[in-house]
Amino acid sequence: MEKTNLSESLKKLEEIARWFELQEEIDVEKGLEKVKEGAKLIKTSKERLRKVENEFEEIKKEMKENEDW
C-alpha cells in the first residue's frame, strides 16, 4: 500500500479550492468531481495522520522503555 504524502495532498486540496475560487460559473458535474476528489484526499490524509501519530507513540514508548535501562 502506498503511503499518502501529506504535503502533496494539501497541495491538491489547495488546487481544488483555488479552482472553485476562480470559477465565475461552476459546472455542476465538474464541481461534483472536485468535491469527491477533495473528500477522498481528506479521508486518506486523516488515515495517514493517524498512522503517523501511532508511529510516534510507538517510538516514544520505546524511548521511555530504554530510559529505564
mmCIF file as Biopython writes it, N, C-alpha, C and O atoms, coordinates in Angstrom:
data_model
#
loop_
_atom_site.group_PDB
_atom_site.id
_atom_site.type_symbol
_atom_site.label_atom_id
_atom_site.label_alt_id
_atom_site.label_comp_id
_atom_site.label_asym_id
_atom_site.label_entity_id
_atom_site.label_seq_id
_atom_site.pdbx_PDB_ins_code
_atom_site.Cartn_x
_atom_site.Cartn_y
_atom_site.Cartn_z
_atom_site.occupancy
_atom_site.B_iso_or_equiv
_atom_site.auth_seq_id
_atom_site.auth_asym_id
_atom_site.pdbx_PDB_model_num
ATOM 1   N N  . MET A ? 1  ? 0.835   -1.190 0.000   1.0 0.0 1  A 1 
ATOM 2   C CA . MET A ? 1  ? 0.000   0.000  0.000   1.0 0.0 1  A 1 
ATOM 3   C C  . MET A ? 1  ? 0.878   1.252  0.000   1.0 0.0 1  A 1 
ATOM 4   O O  . MET A ? 1  ? 1.806   1.365  0.801   1.0 0.0 1  A 1 
ATOM 5   N N  . GLU A ? 2  ? 0.591   2.164  -0.875  1.0 0.0 2  A 1 
ATOM 6   C CA . GLU A ? 2  ? 1.367   3.387  -0.997  1.0 0.0 2  A 1 
ATOM 7   C C  . GLU A ? 2  ? 0.984   4.350  0.121   1.0 0.0 2  A 1 
ATOM 8   O O  . GLU A ? 2  ? -0.194  4.557  0.413   1.0 0.0 2  A 1 
ATOM 9   N N  . LYS A ? 3  ? 2.014   4.934  0.740   1.0 0.0 3  A 1 
ATOM 10  C CA . LYS A ? 3  ? 1.747   5.896  1.800   1.0 0.0 3  A 1 
ATOM 11  C C  . LYS A ? 3  ? 1.302   7.216  1.195   1.0 0.0 3  A 1 
ATOM 12  O O  . LYS A ? 3  ? 1.815   7.653  0.165   1.0 0.0 3  A 1 
ATOM 13  N N  . THR A ? 4  ? 0.351   7.832  1.847   1.0 0.0 4  A 1 
ATOM 14  C CA . THR A ? 4  ? -0.141  9.120  1.396   1.0 0.0 4  A 1 
ATOM 15  C C  . THR A ? 4  ? 0.873   10.190 1.759   1.0 0.0 4  A 1 
ATOM 16  O O  . THR A ? 4  ? 1.289   10.295 2.913   1.0 0.0 4  A 1 
ATOM 17  N N  . ASN A ? 5  ? 1.266   10.978 0.779   1.0 0.0 5  A 1 
ATOM 18  C CA . ASN A ? 5  ? 2.160   12.089 1.036   1.0 0.0 5  A 1 
ATOM 19  C C  . ASN A ? 5  ? 1.288   13.274 1.435   1.0 0.0 5  A 1 
ATOM 20  O O  . ASN A ? 5  ? 0.549   13.823 0.618   1.0 0.0 5  A 1 
ATOM 21  N N  . LEU A ? 6  ? 1.389   13.657 2.701   1.0 0.0 6  A 1 
ATOM 22  C CA . LEU A ? 6  ? 0.521   14.698 3.222   1.0 0.0 6  A 1 
ATOM 23  C C  . LEU A ? 6  ? 0.747   16.039 2.539   1.0 0.0 6  A 1 
ATOM 24  O O  . LEU A ? 6  ? -0.206  16.781 2.299   1.0 0.0 6  A 1 
ATOM 25  N N  . SER A ? 7  ? 1.978   16.353 2.229   1.0 0.0 7  A 1 
ATOM 26  C CA . SER A ? 7  ? 2.272   17.624 1.554   1.0 0.0 7  A 1 
ATOM 27  C C  . SER A ? 7  ? 1.617   17.678 0.175   1.0 0.0 7  A 1 
ATOM 28  O O  . SER A ? 7  ? 1.047   18.697 -0.214  1.0 0.0 7  A 1 
ATOM 29  N N  . GLU A ? 8  ? 1.707   16.584 -0.546  1.0 0.0 8  A 1 
ATOM 30  C CA . GLU A ? 8  ? 1.095   16.534 -1.874  1.0 0.0 8  A 1 
ATOM 31  C C  . GLU A ? 8  ? -0.431  16.628 -1.777  1.0 0.0 8  A 1 
ATOM 32  O O  . GLU A ? 8  ? -1.073  17.288 -2.593  1.0 0.0 8  A 1 
ATOM 33  N N  . SER A ? 9  ? -0.996  15.965 -0.778  1.0 0.0 9  A 1 
ATOM 34  C CA . SER A ? 9  ? -2.446  16.018 -0.594  1.0 0.0 9  A 1 
ATOM 35  C C  . SER A ? 9  ? -2.900  17.440 -0.291  1.0 0.0 9  A 1 
ATOM 36  O O  . SER A ? 9  ? -3.912  17.899 -0.821  1.0 0.0 9  A 1 
ATOM 37  N N  . LEU A ? 10 ? -2.157  18.133 0.560   1.0 0.0 10 A 1 
ATOM 38  C CA . LEU A ? 10 ? -2.513  19.517 0.879   1.0 0.0 10 A 1 
ATOM 39  C C  . LEU A ? 10 ? -2.425  20.411 -0.351  1.0 0.0 10 A 1 
ATOM 40  O O  . LEU A ? 10 ? -3.269  21.284 -0.553  1.0 0.0 10 A 1 
ATOM 41  N N  . LYS A ? 11 ? -1.405  20.191 -1.168  1.0 0.0 11 A 1 
ATOM 42  C CA . LYS A ? 11 ? -1.276  20.976 -2.398  1.0 0.0 11 A 1 
ATOM 43  C C  . LYS A ? 11 ? -2.466  20.729 -3.324  1.0 0.0 11 A 1 
ATOM 44  O O  . LYS A ? 11 ? -3.006  21.662 -3.918  1.0 0.0 11 A 1 
ATOM 45  N N  . LYS A ? 12 ? -2.865  19.467 -3.441  1.0 0.0 12 A 1 
ATOM 46  C CA . LYS A ? 12 ? -4.004  19.132 -4.298  1.0 0.0 12 A 1 
ATOM 47  C C  . LYS A ? 12 ? -5.287  19.758 -3.765  1.0 0.0 12 A 1 
ATOM 48  O O  . LYS A ? 12 ? -6.110  20.246 -4.539  1.0 0.0 12 A 1 
ATOM 49  N N  . LEU A ? 13 ? -5.459  19.746 -2.432  1.0 0.0 13 A 1 
ATOM 50  C CA . LEU A ? 13 ? -6.636  20.371 -1.840  1.0 0.0 13 A 1 
ATOM 51  C C  . LEU A ? 13 ? -6.639  21.880 -2.086  1.0 0.0 13 A 1 
ATOM 52  O O  . LEU A ? 13 ? -7.687  22.471 -2.344  1.0 0.0 13 A 1 
ATOM 53  N N  . GLU A ? 14 ? -5.462  22.494 -2.006  1.0 0.0 14 A 1 
ATOM 54  C CA . GLU A ? 14 ? -5.357  23.928 -2.307  1.0 0.0 14 A 1 
ATOM 55  C C  . GLU A ? 14 ? -5.724  24.202 -3.768  1.0 0.0 14 A 1 
ATOM 56  O O  . GLU A ? 14 ? -6.392  25.191 -4.069  1.0 0.0 14 A 1 
ATOM 57  N N  . GLU A ? 15 ? -5.287  23.327 -4.667  1.0 0.0 15 A 1 
ATOM 58  C CA . GLU A ? 15 ? -5.618  23.483 -6.083  1.0 0.0 15 A 1 
ATOM 59  C C  . GLU A ? 15 ? -7.125  23.384 -6.312  1.0 0.0 15 A 1 
ATOM 60  O O  . GLU A ? 15 ? -7.693  24.132 -7.107  1.0 0.0 15 A 1 
ATOM 61  N N  . ILE A ? 16 ? -7.757  22.462 -5.614  1.0 0.0 16 A 1 
ATOM 62  C CA . ILE A ? 16 ? -9.212  22.310 -5.738  1.0 0.0 16 A 1 
ATOM 63  C C  . ILE A ? 16 ? -9.914  23.568 -5.231  1.0 0.0 16 A 1 
ATOM 64  O O  . ILE A ? 16 ? -10.827 24.078 -5.880  1.0 0.0 16 A 1 
ATOM 65  N N  . ALA A ? 17 ? -9.490  24.063 -4.080  1.0 0.0 17 A 1 
ATOM 66  C CA . ALA A ? 17 ? -10.085 25.277 -3.521  1.0 0.0 17 A 1 
ATOM 67  C C  . ALA A ? 17 ? -9.881  26.453 -4.471  1.0 0.0 17 A 1 
ATOM 68  O O  . ALA A ? 17 ? -10.798 27.241 -4.698  1.0 0.0 17 A 1 
ATOM 69  N N  . ARG A ? 18 ? -8.676  26.567 -5.024  1.0 0.0 18 A 1 
ATOM 70  C CA . ARG A ? 18 ? -8.369  27.638 -5.969  1.0 0.0 18 A 1 
ATOM 71  C C  . ARG A ? 18 ? -9.244  27.526 -7.212  1.0 0.0 18 A 1 
ATOM 72  O O  . ARG A ? 18 ? -9.714  28.536 -7.736  1.0 0.0 18 A 1 
ATOM 73  N N  . TRP A ? 19 ? -9.466  26.292 -7.689  1.0 0.0 19 A 1 
ATOM 74  C CA . TRP A ? 19 ? -10.316 26.079 -8.857  1.0 0.0 19 A 1 
ATOM 75  C C  . TRP A ? 19 ? -11.704 26.660 -8.603  1.0 0.0 19 A 1 
ATOM 76  O O  . TRP A ? 19 ? -12.253 27.362 -9.452  1.0 0.0 19 A 1 
ATOM 77  N N  . PHE A ? 20 ? -12.279 26.361 -7.415  1.0 0.0 20 A 1 
ATOM 78  C CA . PHE A ? 20 ? -13.605 26.881 -7.087  1.0 0.0 20 A 1 
ATOM 79  C C  . PHE A ? 20 ? -13.596 28.411 -7.012  1.0 0.0 20 A 1 
ATOM 80  O O  . PHE A ? 20 ? -14.534 29.064 -7.470  1.0 0.0 20 A 1 
ATOM 81  N N  . GLU A ? 21 ? -12.540 28.973 -6.438  1.0 0.0 21 A 1 
ATOM 82  C CA . GLU A ? 21 ? -12.447 30.428 -6.316  1.0 0.0 21 A 1 
ATOM 83  C C  . GLU A ? 21 ? -12.383 31.116 -7.673  1.0 0.0 21 A 1 
ATOM 84  O O  . GLU A ? 21 ? -12.898 32.223 -7.832  1.0 0.0 21 A 1 
ATOM 85  N N  . LEU A ? 22 ? -11.758 30.473 -8.646  1.0 0.0 22 A 1 
ATOM 86  C CA . LEU A ? 22 ? -11.551 31.091 -9.949  1.0 0.0 22 A 1 
ATOM 87  C C  . LEU A ? 22 ? -12.738 30.941 -10.904 1.0 0.0 22 A 1 
ATOM 88  O O  . LEU A ? 22 ? -12.763 31.567 -11.963 1.0 0.0 22 A 1 
ATOM 89  N N  . GLN A ? 23 ? -13.699 30.131 -10.540 1.0 0.0 23 A 1 
ATOM 90  C CA . GLN A ? 23 ? -14.837 29.889 -11.432 1.0 0.0 23 A 1 
ATOM 91  C C  . GLN A ? 23 ? -15.868 31.003 -11.302 1.0 0.0 23 A 1 
ATOM 92  O O  . GLN A ? 23 ? -16.309 31.331 -10.201 1.0 0.0 23 A 1 
ATOM 93  N N  . GLU A ? 24 ? -16.242 31.576 -12.432 1.0 0.0 24 A 1 
ATOM 94  C CA . GLU A ? 24 ? -17.337 32.543 -12.423 1.0 0.0 24 A 1 
ATOM 95  C C  . GLU A ? 24 ? -18.664 31.795 -12.356 1.0 0.0 24 A 1 
ATOM 96  O O  . GLU A ? 24 ? -19.575 32.162 -11.614 1.0 0.0 24 A 1 
ATOM 97  N N  . GLU A ? 25 ? -18.739 30.745 -13.150 1.0 0.0 25 A 1 
ATOM 98  C CA . GLU A ? 25 ? -19.898 29.853 -13.113 1.0 0.0 25 A 1 
ATOM 99  C C  . GLU A ? 25 ? -19.361 28.436 -12.973 1.0 0.0 25 A 1 
ATOM 100 O O  . GLU A ? 25 ? -18.517 28.002 -13.757 1.0 0.0 25 A 1 
ATOM 101 N N  . ILE A ? 26 ? -19.847 27.732 -11.990 1.0 0.0 26 A 1 
ATOM 102 C CA . ILE A ? 26 ? -19.347 26.386 -11.727 1.0 0.0 26 A 1 
ATOM 103 C C  . ILE A ? 26 ? -20.208 25.357 -12.448 1.0 0.0 26 A 1 
ATOM 104 O O  . ILE A ? 26 ? -21.426 25.306 -12.281 1.0 0.0 26 A 1 
ATOM 105 N N  . ASP A ? 27 ? -19.539 24.542 -13.250 1.0 0.0 27 A 1 
ATOM 106 C CA . ASP A ? 27 ? -20.186 23.409 -13.885 1.0 0.0 27 A 1 
ATOM 107 C C  . ASP A ? 27 ? -20.483 22.394 -12.779 1.0 0.0 27 A 1 
ATOM 108 O O  . ASP A ? 27 ? -19.571 21.926 -12.097 1.0 0.0 27 A 1 
ATOM 109 N N  . VAL A ? 28 ? -21.740 22.067 -12.611 1.0 0.0 28 A 1 
ATOM 110 C CA . VAL A ? 28 ? -22.157 21.200 -11.501 1.0 0.0 28 A 1 
ATOM 111 C C  . VAL A ? 28 ? -21.442 19.853 -11.535 1.0 0.0 28 A 1 
ATOM 112 O O  . VAL A ? 28 ? -20.975 19.375 -10.502 1.0 0.0 28 A 1 
ATOM 113 N N  . GLU A ? 29 ? -21.355 19.247 -12.692 1.0 0.0 29 A 1 
ATOM 114 C CA . GLU A ? 29 ? -20.717 17.932 -12.805 1.0 0.0 29 A 1 
ATOM 115 C C  . GLU A ? 29 ? -19.232 18.006 -12.452 1.0 0.0 29 A 1 
ATOM 116 O O  . GLU A ? 29 ? -18.719 17.173 -11.705 1.0 0.0 29 A 1 
ATOM 117 N N  . LYS A ? 30 ? -18.552 19.010 -12.998 1.0 0.0 30 A 1 
ATOM 118 C CA . LYS A ? 30 ? -17.124 19.159 -12.711 1.0 0.0 30 A 1 
ATOM 119 C C  . LYS A ? 30 ? -16.918 19.525 -11.238 1.0 0.0 30 A 1 
ATOM 120 O O  . LYS A ? 30 ? -15.976 19.051 -10.602 1.0 0.0 30 A 1 
ATOM 121 N N  . GLY A ? 31 ? -17.795 20.362 -10.705 1.0 0.0 31 A 1 
ATOM 122 C CA . GLY A ? 31 ? -17.722 20.724 -9.291  1.0 0.0 31 A 1 
ATOM 123 C C  . GLY A ? 31 ? -17.884 19.507 -8.399  1.0 0.0 31 A 1 
ATOM 124 O O  . GLY A ? 31 ? -17.185 19.366 -7.396  1.0 0.0 31 A 1 
ATOM 125 N N  . LEU A ? 32 ? -18.805 18.630 -8.765  1.0 0.0 32 A 1 
ATOM 126 C CA . LEU A ? 32 ? -19.024 17.402 -8.001  1.0 0.0 32 A 1 
ATOM 127 C C  . LEU A ? 32 ? -17.783 16.523 -8.026  1.0 0.0 32 A 1 
ATOM 128 O O  . LEU A ? 32 ? -17.406 15.944 -7.007  1.0 0.0 32 A 1 
ATOM 129 N N  . GLU A ? 33 ? -17.145 16.422 -9.195  1.0 0.0 33 A 1 
ATOM 130 C CA . GLU A ? 33 ? -15.902 15.646 -9.300  1.0 0.0 33 A 1 
ATOM 131 C C  . GLU A ? 33 ? -14.834 16.205 -8.360  1.0 0.0 33 A 1 
ATOM 132 O O  . GLU A ? 33 ? -14.131 15.451 -7.687  1.0 0.0 33 A 1 
ATOM 133 N N  . LYS A ? 34 ? -14.721 17.536 -8.323  1.0 0.0 34 A 1 
ATOM 134 C CA . LYS A ? 34 ? -13.724 18.182 -7.466  1.0 0.0 34 A 1 
ATOM 135 C C  . LYS A ? 34 ? -14.037 17.938 -5.988  1.0 0.0 34 A 1 
ATOM 136 O O  . LYS A ? 34 ? -13.129 17.694 -5.193  1.0 0.0 34 A 1 
ATOM 137 N N  . VAL A ? 35 ? -15.310 18.002 -5.622  1.0 0.0 35 A 1 
ATOM 138 C CA . VAL A ? 35 ? -15.706 17.758 -4.231  1.0 0.0 35 A 1 
ATOM 139 C C  . VAL A ? 35 ? -15.384 16.317 -3.835  1.0 0.0 35 A 1 
ATOM 140 O O  . VAL A ? 35 ? -14.872 16.071 -2.743  1.0 0.0 35 A 1 
ATOM 141 N N  . LYS A ? 36 ? -15.684 15.369 -4.720  1.0 0.0 36 A 1 
ATOM 142 C CA . LYS A ? 36 ? -15.387 13.958 -4.436  1.0 0.0 36 A 1 
ATOM 143 C C  . LYS A ? 36 ? -13.884 13.753 -4.281  1.0 0.0 36 A 1 
ATOM 144 O O  . LYS A ? 36 ? -13.439 13.049 -3.374  1.0 0.0 36 A 1 
ATOM 145 N N  . GLU A ? 37 ? -13.103 14.367 -5.167  1.0 0.0 37 A 1 
ATOM 146 C CA . GLU A ? 37 ? -11.644 14.250 -5.079  1.0 0.0 37 A 1 
ATOM 147 C C  . GLU A ? 37 ? -11.143 14.828 -3.753  1.0 0.0 37 A 1 
ATOM 148 O O  . GLU A ? 37 ? -10.294 14.232 -3.090  1.0 0.0 37 A 1 
ATOM 149 N N  . GLY A ? 38 ? -11.676 15.993 -3.375  1.0 0.0 38 A 1 
ATOM 150 C CA . GLY A ? 38 ? -11.285 16.621 -2.114  1.0 0.0 38 A 1 
ATOM 151 C C  . GLY A ? 38 ? -11.644 15.758 -0.916  1.0 0.0 38 A 1 
ATOM 152 O O  . GLY A ? 38 ? -10.848 15.625 0.013   1.0 0.0 38 A 1 
ATOM 153 N N  . ALA A ? 39 ? -12.823 15.176 -0.929  1.0 0.0 39 A 1 
ATOM 154 C CA . ALA A ? 39 ? -13.262 14.318 0.169   1.0 0.0 39 A 1 
ATOM 155 C C  . ALA A ? 39 ? -12.355 13.097 0.308   1.0 0.0 39 A 1 
ATOM 156 O O  . ALA A ? 39 ? -12.015 12.686 1.417   1.0 0.0 39 A 1 
ATOM 157 N N  . LYS A ? 40 ? -11.968 12.524 -0.832  1.0 0.0 40 A 1 
ATOM 158 C CA . LYS A ? 40 ? -11.074 11.364 -0.803  1.0 0.0 40 A 1 
ATOM 159 C C  . LYS A ? 40 ? -9.700  11.762 -0.251  1.0 0.0 40 A 1 
ATOM 160 O O  . LYS A ? 40 ? -9.107  11.026 0.537   1.0 0.0 40 A 1 
ATOM 161 N N  . LEU A ? 41 ? -9.200  12.928 -0.670  1.0 0.0 41 A 1 
ATOM 162 C CA . LEU A ? 41 ? -7.906  13.401 -0.169  1.0 0.0 41 A 1 
ATOM 163 C C  . LEU A ? 41 ? -7.954  13.637 1.344   1.0 0.0 41 A 1 
ATOM 164 O O  . LEU A ? 41 ? -7.012  13.297 2.060   1.0 0.0 41 A 1 
ATOM 165 N N  . ILE A ? 42 ? -9.042  14.211 1.816   1.0 0.0 42 A 1 
ATOM 166 C CA . ILE A ? 42 ? -9.190  14.459 3.250   1.0 0.0 42 A 1 
ATOM 167 C C  . ILE A ? 42 ? -9.226  13.139 4.008   1.0 0.0 42 A 1 
ATOM 168 O O  . ILE A ? 42 ? -8.571  13.003 5.042   1.0 0.0 42 A 1 
ATOM 169 N N  . LYS A ? 43 ? -9.976  12.174 3.513   1.0 0.0 43 A 1 
ATOM 170 C CA . LYS A ? 43 ? -10.089 10.874 4.179   1.0 0.0 43 A 1 
ATOM 171 C C  . LYS A ? 43 ? -8.729  10.173 4.259   1.0 0.0 43 A 1 
ATOM 172 O O  . LYS A ? 43 ? -8.336  9.701  5.326   1.0 0.0 43 A 1 
ATOM 173 N N  . THR A ? 44 ? -8.018  10.104 3.140   1.0 0.0 44 A 1 
ATOM 174 C CA . THR A ? 44 ? -6.726  9.417  3.149   1.0 0.0 44 A 1 
ATOM 175 C C  . THR A ? 44 ? -5.700  10.176 3.991   1.0 0.0 44 A 1 
ATOM 176 O O  . THR A ? 44 ? -4.832  9.563  4.612   1.0 0.0 44 A 1 
ATOM 177 N N  . SER A ? 45 ? -5.794  11.504 4.013   1.0 0.0 45 A 1 
ATOM 178 C CA . SER A ? 45 ? -4.867  12.296 4.826   1.0 0.0 45 A 1 
ATOM 179 C C  . SER A ? 45 ? -5.114  12.060 6.311   1.0 0.0 45 A 1 
ATOM 180 O O  . SER A ? 45 ? -4.167  11.947 7.089   1.0 0.0 45 A 1 
ATOM 181 N N  . LYS A ? 46 ? -6.380  11.985 6.707   1.0 0.0 46 A 1 
ATOM 182 C CA . LYS A ? 46 ? -6.704  11.708 8.117   1.0 0.0 46 A 1 
ATOM 183 C C  . LYS A ? 46 ? -6.184  10.329 8.524   1.0 0.0 46 A 1 
ATOM 184 O O  . LYS A ? 46 ? -5.631  10.160 9.611   1.0 0.0 46 A 1 
ATOM 185 N N  . GLU A ? 47 ? -6.367  9.339  7.633   1.0 0.0 47 A 1 
ATOM 186 C CA . GLU A ? 47 ? -5.881  7.989  7.923   1.0 0.0 47 A 1 
ATOM 187 C C  . GLU A ? 47 ? -4.360  7.994  8.076   1.0 0.0 47 A 1 
ATOM 188 O O  . GLU A ? 47 ? -3.820  7.368  8.989   1.0 0.0 47 A 1 
ATOM 189 N N  . ARG A ? 48 ? -3.680  8.696  7.187   1.0 0.0 48 A 1 
ATOM 190 C CA . ARG A ? 48 ? -2.214  8.767  7.251   1.0 0.0 48 A 1 
ATOM 191 C C  . ARG A ? 48 ? -1.763  9.476  8.518   1.0 0.0 48 A 1 
ATOM 192 O O  . ARG A ? 48 ? -0.800  9.050  9.156   1.0 0.0 48 A 1 
ATOM 193 N N  . LEU A ? 49 ? -2.446  10.555 8.889   1.0 0.0 49 A 1 
ATOM 194 C CA . LEU A ? 49 ? -2.090  11.266 10.120  1.0 0.0 49 A 1 
ATOM 195 C C  . LEU A ? 49 ? -2.238  10.368 11.343  1.0 0.0 49 A 1 
ATOM 196 O O  . LEU A ? 49 ? -1.406  10.405 12.249  1.0 0.0 49 A 1 
ATOM 197 N N  . ARG A ? 50 ? -3.303  9.556  11.369  1.0 0.0 50 A 1 
ATOM 198 C CA . ARG A ? 50 ? -3.482  8.621  12.492  1.0 0.0 50 A 1 
ATOM 199 C C  . ARG A ? 50 ? -2.329  7.616  12.552  1.0 0.0 50 A 1 
ATOM 200 O O  . ARG A ? 50 ? -1.823  7.304  13.630  1.0 0.0 50 A 1 
ATOM 201 N N  . LYS A ? 51 ? -1.919  7.112  11.379  1.0 0.0 51 A 1 
ATOM 202 C CA . LYS A ? 51 ? -0.812  6.153  11.344  1.0 0.0 51 A 1 
ATOM 203 C C  . LYS A ? 51 ? 0.488   6.796  11.812  1.0 0.0 51 A 1 
ATOM 204 O O  . LYS A ? 51 ? 1.254   6.194  12.563  1.0 0.0 51 A 1 
ATOM 205 N N  . VAL A ? 52 ? 0.728   8.022  11.362  1.0 0.0 52 A 1 
ATOM 206 C CA . VAL A ? 52 ? 1.947   8.730  11.766  1.0 0.0 52 A 1 
ATOM 207 C C  . VAL A ? 52 ? 1.925   8.965  13.279  1.0 0.0 52 A 1 
ATOM 208 O O  . VAL A ? 52 ? 2.937   8.790  13.957  1.0 0.0 52 A 1 
ATOM 209 N N  . GLU A ? 53 ? 0.776   9.358  13.790  1.0 0.0 53 A 1 
ATOM 210 C CA . GLU A ? 53 ? 0.650   9.583  15.237  1.0 0.0 53 A 1 
ATOM 211 C C  . GLU A ? 53 ? 0.946   8.286  16.004  1.0 0.0 53 A 1 
ATOM 212 O O  . GLU A ? 53 ? 1.635   8.309  17.024  1.0 0.0 53 A 1 
ATOM 213 N N  . ASN A ? 54 ? 0.422   7.159  15.509  1.0 0.0 54 A 1 
ATOM 214 C CA . ASN A ? 54 ? 0.683   5.871  16.159  1.0 0.0 54 A 1 
ATOM 215 C C  . ASN A ? 54 ? 2.165   5.517  16.104  1.0 0.0 54 A 1 
ATOM 216 O O  . ASN A ? 54 ? 2.716   4.985  17.067  1.0 0.0 54 A 1 
ATOM 217 N N  . GLU A ? 55 ? 2.807   5.810  14.980  1.0 0.0 55 A 1 
ATOM 218 C CA . GLU A ? 55 ? 4.244   5.547  14.867  1.0 0.0 55 A 1 
ATOM 219 C C  . GLU A ? 55 ? 5.031   6.376  15.879  1.0 0.0 55 A 1 
ATOM 220 O O  . GLU A ? 55 ? 5.955   5.870  16.515  1.0 0.0 55 A 1 
ATOM 221 N N  . PHE A ? 56 ? 4.665   7.649  16.028  1.0 0.0 56 A 1 
ATOM 222 C CA . PHE A ? 56 ? 5.331   8.498  17.008  1.0 0.0 56 A 1 
ATOM 223 C C  . PHE A ? 56 ? 5.123   7.975  18.427  1.0 0.0 56 A 1 
ATOM 224 O O  . PHE A ? 56 ? 6.049   7.983  19.238  1.0 0.0 56 A 1 
ATOM 225 N N  . GLU A ? 57 ? 3.915   7.524  18.722  1.0 0.0 57 A 1 
ATOM 226 C CA . GLU A ? 57 ? 3.627   6.976  20.048  1.0 0.0 57 A 1 
ATOM 227 C C  . GLU A ? 57 ? 4.461   5.730  20.322  1.0 0.0 57 A 1 
ATOM 228 O O  . GLU A ? 57 ? 4.961   5.548  21.433  1.0 0.0 57 A 1 
ATOM 229 N N  . GLU A ? 58 ? 4.613   4.871  19.314  1.0 0.0 58 A 1 
ATOM 230 C CA . GLU A ? 58 ? 5.436   3.669  19.467  1.0 0.0 58 A 1 
ATOM 231 C C  . GLU A ? 58 ? 6.894   4.036  19.743  1.0 0.0 58 A 1 
ATOM 232 O O  . GLU A ? 58 ? 7.540   3.447  20.611  1.0 0.0 58 A 1 
ATOM 233 N N  . ILE A ? 59 ? 7.397   5.004  19.001  1.0 0.0 59 A 1 
ATOM 234 C CA . ILE A ? 59 ? 8.786   5.448  19.200  1.0 0.0 59 A 1 
ATOM 235 C C  . ILE A ? 59 ? 8.947   6.034  20.591  1.0 0.0 59 A 1 
ATOM 236 O O  . ILE A ? 59 ? 9.927   5.756  21.283  1.0 0.0 59 A 1 
ATOM 237 N N  . LYS A ? 60 ? 7.987   6.842  20.994  1.0 0.0 60 A 1 
ATOM 238 C CA . LYS A ? 60 ? 8.018   7.457  22.323  1.0 0.0 60 A 1 
ATOM 239 C C  . LYS A ? 60 ? 8.013   6.375  23.412  1.0 0.0 60 A 1 
ATOM 240 O O  . LYS A ? 60 ? 8.746   6.469  24.396  1.0 0.0 60 A 1 
ATOM 241 N N  . LYS A ? 61 ? 7.182   5.355  23.222  1.0 0.0 61 A 1 
ATOM 242 C CA . LYS A ? 61 ? 7.094   4.252  24.177  1.0 0.0 61 A 1 
ATOM 243 C C  . LYS A ? 61 ? 8.425   3.502  24.253  1.0 0.0 61 A 1 
ATOM 244 O O  . LYS A ? 61 ? 8.909   3.185  25.339  1.0 0.0 61 A 1 
ATOM 245 N N  . GLU A ? 62 ? 9.010   3.223  23.085  1.0 0.0 62 A 1 
ATOM 246 C CA . GLU A ? 62 ? 10.302  2.536  23.056  1.0 0.0 62 A 1 
ATOM 247 C C  . GLU A ? 62 ? 11.385  3.354  23.742  1.0 0.0 62 A 1 
ATOM 248 O O  . GLU A ? 62 ? 12.205  2.805  24.478  1.0 0.0 62 A 1 
ATOM 249 N N  . MET A ? 63 ? 11.394  4.652  23.511  1.0 0.0 63 A 1 
ATOM 250 C CA . MET A ? 63 ? 12.402  5.511  24.129  1.0 0.0 63 A 1 
ATOM 251 C C  . MET A ? 63 ? 12.229  5.532  25.639  1.0 0.0 63 A 1 
ATOM 252 O O  . MET A ? 63 ? 13.215  5.518  26.376  1.0 0.0 63 A 1 
ATOM 253 N N  . LYS A ? 64 ? 10.992  5.566  26.104  1.0 0.0 64 A 1 
ATOM 254 C CA . LYS A ? 64 ? 10.714  5.564  27.548  1.0 0.0 64 A 1 
ATOM 255 C C  . LYS A ? 64 ? 11.178  4.245  28.167  1.0 0.0 64 A 1 
ATOM 256 O O  . LYS A ? 64 ? 11.752  4.228  29.255  1.0 0.0 64 A 1 
ATOM 257 N N  . GLU A ? 65 ? 10.921  3.134  27.456  1.0 0.0 65 A 1 
ATOM 258 C CA . GLU A ? 65 ? 11.361  1.828  27.960  1.0 0.0 65 A 1 
ATOM 259 C C  . GLU A ? 65 ? 12.885  1.767  28.025  1.0 0.0 65 A 1 
ATOM 260 O O  . GLU A ? 65 ? 13.437  1.178  28.955  1.0 0.0 65 A 1 
ATOM 261 N N  . ASN A ? 66 ? 13.563  2.359  27.062  1.0 0.0 66 A 1 
ATOM 262 C CA . ASN A ? 66 ? 15.024  2.359  27.055  1.0 0.0 66 A 1 
ATOM 263 C C  . ASN A ? 66 ? 15.620  3.254  28.126  1.0 0.0 66 A 1 
ATOM 264 O O  . ASN A ? 66 ? 16.766  3.053  28.528  1.0 0.0 66 A 1 
ATOM 265 N N  . GLU A ? 67 ? 14.867  4.236  28.596  1.0 0.0 67 A 1 
ATOM 266 C CA . GLU A ? 67 ? 15.332  5.110  29.681  1.0 0.0 67 A 1 
ATOM 267 C C  . GLU A ? 67 ? 15.497  4.329  30.972  1.0 0.0 67 A 1 
ATOM 268 O O  . GLU A ? 67 ? 16.335  4.668  31.808  1.0 0.0 67 A 1 
ATOM 269 N N  . ASP A ? 68 ? 14.701  3.286  31.134  1.0 0.0 68 A 1 
ATOM 270 C CA . ASP A ? 68 ? 14.710  2.514  32.366  1.0 0.0 68 A 1 
ATOM 271 C C  . ASP A ? 68 ? 15.934  1.600  32.475  1.0 0.0 68 A 1 
ATOM 272 O O  . ASP A ? 68 ? 16.148  0.994  33.525  1.0 0.0 68 A 1 
ATOM 273 N N  . TRP A ? 69 ? 16.729  1.490  31.432  1.0 0.0 69 A 1 
ATOM 274 C CA . TRP A ? 69 ? 17.896  0.615  31.477  1.0 0.0 69 A 1 
ATOM 275 C C  . TRP A ? 69 ? 18.950  1.194  32.326  1.0 0.0 69 A 1 
ATOM 276 O O  . TRP A ? 69 ? 20.014  0.595  32.483  1.0 0.0 69 A 1 
#
